[in-house]
Amino acid sequence: MAEPVTSEFKDLVLEIETTPGSGTYTKICGLTSRGVNRQSNINSNEVPGDCSDESVPSVIKKAVQSQEVTVEGSGMWAQQSHELMMDWWYGGQEKNIRIQHVNAAPGDTEYESGPAILSQLNNAVEKGAFVTAEISVEFNGLPTRTAKA
């Protein structure tokens, strides 16, 4: 039996394109936690169980109505990303982002990329501690998947 190939923190990377259309991406400095959420919004429909016998209970059929991908992150608020994040949130514009799955096998999805909106930018601090940050990013549409070479 083969041991599973696993990934570490450094193997799930979130990057933002710094200048639109440049293809130059940078990591958000200070994040110590990040997660990618993929959600299918399901539509449920009641369908007759038996057309010839209406006393038979109906069945519920489900179908994917829409899908969305969001990214969450938290950690320390770092000076290196301060203005980038503040400009993104206050500007309300889309920025291209990408999620890299560093340990993807050749031919598997290495990048999920596309335009995204910074929907939440939160800071907090307690006396004697450091300023923390929490972010939420929402892809505008589904990201493009790029296979690892």
Phi and psi in degrees as a GROMACS rama.xvg file:
@    title "Ramachandran Plot"
@    xaxis  label "Phi"
@    yaxis  label "Psi"
@TYPE xy
-86.5763  140.174  ALA-2
-73.1906  140.319  GLU-3
-67.4736  145.921  PRO-4
-88.4545  119.821  VAL-5
-113.158  171.143  THR-6
-123.298  155.902  SER-7
-111.353  179.782  GLU-8
-50.6487  -46.0201  PHE-9
-67.3593  -9.54372  LYS-10
-97.1267  1.17045  ASP-11
-125.85  101.184  LEU-12
-110.282  135.607  VAL-13
-112.508  125.9  LEU-14
-132.553  151.605  GLU-15
-118.003  138.247  ILE-16
-73.9344  119.58  GLU-17
-73.9235  -40.2652  THR-18
-120.76  121.884  THR-19
-50.1402  129.639  PRO-20
78.4942  -0.0158783  GLY-21
-80.992  -24.8857  SER-22
76.3501  7.05165  GLY-23
-98.7724  120.377  THR-24
-114.717  153.304  TYR-25
-135.78  148.519  THR-26
-78.0016  152.705  LYS-27
-82.1313  115.384  ILE-28
-72.9082  136.948  CYS-29
103.566  -18.5517  GLY-30
-66.2519  131.916  LEU-31
-115.986  -0.253224  THR-32
-149.278  137.09  SER-33
-151.937  149.495  ARG-34
-146.727  149.032  GLY-35
-112.503  125.72  VAL-36
-112.974  123.617  ASN-37
-115.509  122.101  ARG-38
-127.212  132.061  GLN-39
-101.64  124.92  SER-40
-88.3738  120.592  ASN-41
-101.516  136.733  ILE-42
-105.378  128.964  ASN-43
-105.706  136.18  SER-44
-130.327  134.673  ASN-45
-87.236  124.53  GLU-46
-121.523  133.715  VAL-47
-53.1858  138.926  PRO-48
-78.9165  -28.1807  GLY-49
-155.824  114.598  ASP-50
-66.1618  -27.2586  CYS-51
-87.8104  -13.3736  SER-52
-137.934  95.9185  ASP-53
-70.3388  -6.93954  GLU-54
-79.3735  -14.5364  SER-55
-71.5339  133.946  VAL-56
-58.5371  146.943  PRO-57
-70.8664  164.579  SER-58
-115.043  154.616  VAL-59
-99.7599  120.408  ILE-60
-103.826  140.363  LYS-61
-122.39  148.535  LYS-62
-146.05  148.902  ALA-63
-73.208  122.478  VAL-64
-91.5318  -39.1909  GLN-65
-160.142  164.731  SER-66
-135.561  151.421  GLN-67
-147.799  154.078  GLU-68
-127.548  129.059  VAL-69
-128.042  159.986  THR-70
-129.028  133.73  VAL-71
-117.21  148.553  GLU-72
-152.214  154.145  GLY-73
-152.088  162.862  SER-74
156.71  -147.998  GLY-75
-89.7538  146.391  MET-76
-84.5083  114.152  TRP-77
-107.007  137.987  ALA-78
-56.7018  -34.3237  GLN-79
-62.2445  -27.8458  GLN-80
-110.977  2.7425  SER-81
-53.9404  -58.6535  HIS-82
-70.888  -35.7489  GLU-83
-57.0813  -48.2018  LEU-84
-72.079  -40.6618  MET-85
-63.7074  -45.2652  MET-86
-61.4224  -42.2246  ASP-87
-61.9665  -47.9633  TRP-88
-68.7127  -49.6619  TRP-89
-67.4524  -27.7188  TYR-90
-75.7119  -25.3097  GLY-91
64.831  15.2912  GLY-92
-95.9979  165.055  GLN-93
-77.2493  147.59  GLU-94
-131.876  147.832  LYS-95
-74.9996  132.184  ASN-96
-127.983  165.961  ILE-97
-147.657  146.613  ARG-98
-111.728  125.404  ILE-99
-107.12  130.015  GLN-100
-100.831  89.6748  HIS-101
-58.2535  -38.629  VAL-102
-89.2806  14.997  ASN-103
-60.5675  143.405  ALA-104
-74.8391  152.847  ALA-105
-53.0581  131.994  PRO-106
92.8107  -18.3792  GLY-107
-88.1838  166.729  ASP-108
-64.2804  118.249  THR-109
-98.1932  -39.4852  GLU-110
-123.131  141.756  TYR-111
-117.115  119.636  GLU-112
-141.687  155.938  SER-113
159.022  -179.41  GLY-114
-70.7905  141.442  PRO-115
-146.042  159.457  ALA-116
-117.987  136.325  ILE-117
-82.3361  102.567  LEU-118
-88.0503  -24.4145  SER-119
-141.746  137.87  GLN-120
-139.898  104.531  LEU-121
-118.837  140.508  ASN-122
-125.621  149.702  ASN-123
-152.164  155.442  ALA-124
-157.709  149.435  VAL-125
-119.935  151.991  GLU-126
-54.4461  132.785  LYS-127
85.2689  1.40229  GLY-128
-121.842  -177.245  ALA-129
-100.887  156.402  PHE-130
-70.0737  132.609  VAL-131
-109.485  167.849  THR-132
-138.094  148.349  ALA-133
-133.426  135.172  GLU-134
-129.984  152.722  ILE-135
-131.901  130.998  SER-136
-126.631  135.241  VAL-137
-121.913  122.979  GLU-138
-63.5765  140.443  PHE-139
-91.8835  91.9636  ASN-140
93.5194  -179.374  GLY-141
-81.3251  142.527  LEU-142
-68.6317  156.939  PRO-143
-82.9774  132.896  THR-144
-97.4875  130.011  ARG-145
-120.609  127.975  THR-146
-77.4173  150.641  ALA-147
-75.3697  135.702  LYS-148
